[in-house]
């Protein structure tokens, strides 16, 4: 499990909303990149109300260009899934 705590991020003005989205995207990228570096191949992402940013961050954090690598040298792809789905709930 990987948990990233941001603290309390108050949103008051429109410009602060944009900053919050950039922070959120950066944190998802960093978290997913750290999981990938530790060879975690299944990642579930909490969207925190913004599924698009969560999906973009997860994809950016786990993407690796393997087009020119030999098939035998390719690293396993990370499977990204949303955390809050009916399949995952008990």
N, C-alpha and C positions, 0 to 999 in steps of 0.2 A: 504494500500500500504506500502511496506517495501522497502526502498532504502538504499543500502550500498555504500558509497563513499570510494574508495580506494585512490583517488588522481591520479596523473600522475605517472605511473609505467614504466619507460624506460626499454626497453629490448635491450641489446647490445650483450651480450655473451650467449653461450649455457647454462652455469650454471645459468645465471639469468633467462632464460626461464623456467627452472625447478623450480626455486624459485617462479616465477610468477604463475605457474600452482598450486603449493602448496598453495600459498596465495589465489588464486581464489577459489580453492576447499574449503579451510577453511572458507572463507567468505560466500559461498553458504550454507555450513553446518550450520554456525552460524545464518544466516538469516532465513533459513527454520526451524531451531530448535526454534527460537524466535517466529515465526508465529505459530508453533504447540503449544507452551506453552500458547499462547493467544487464543487457540482453533479455529484457522483459518483452515478450512478444504479444501479450494481450493487455490492452489498456482500456479501461472504462472511464469515460469523461463525464463529470458533472457539468451541466451547462450554465448553472447559476443564472438562468433567465435569458441567456443569449446563446442559443444553440449554434448560430452561424459563427460567432467568434470562437467558441469552444472547438468546433470542427476545424476551422482554419488553423487555429493554434496547434491542435493535435497533429494535423497533416504536415504543417511546417516543421514541427519539432521532431517528427519521425521520418521525414522524407530523406532519402539518400539516392544519389544518382548511381545506378548500377548498370546503365546501358552498355558500357564498354567493358564490364567485368565478365570474366569467363563464368559460365553457369556454375561451376564447382566452387568458385570463390565468392559467390553472392551471399550477402547476409540475409537472414530471414526477415521478411517484412512484418511490421508491427500491425496487428489487427486492432483497429480503433472502434469502440462501440459506445453508444450513449449509456450512461449509468441508469437513468430513470426511464426504463422501458418495462413493459409488462413481462417480457421474458426474464428480466433480472429481478423482479420483485418476488417476494415470498408469498 
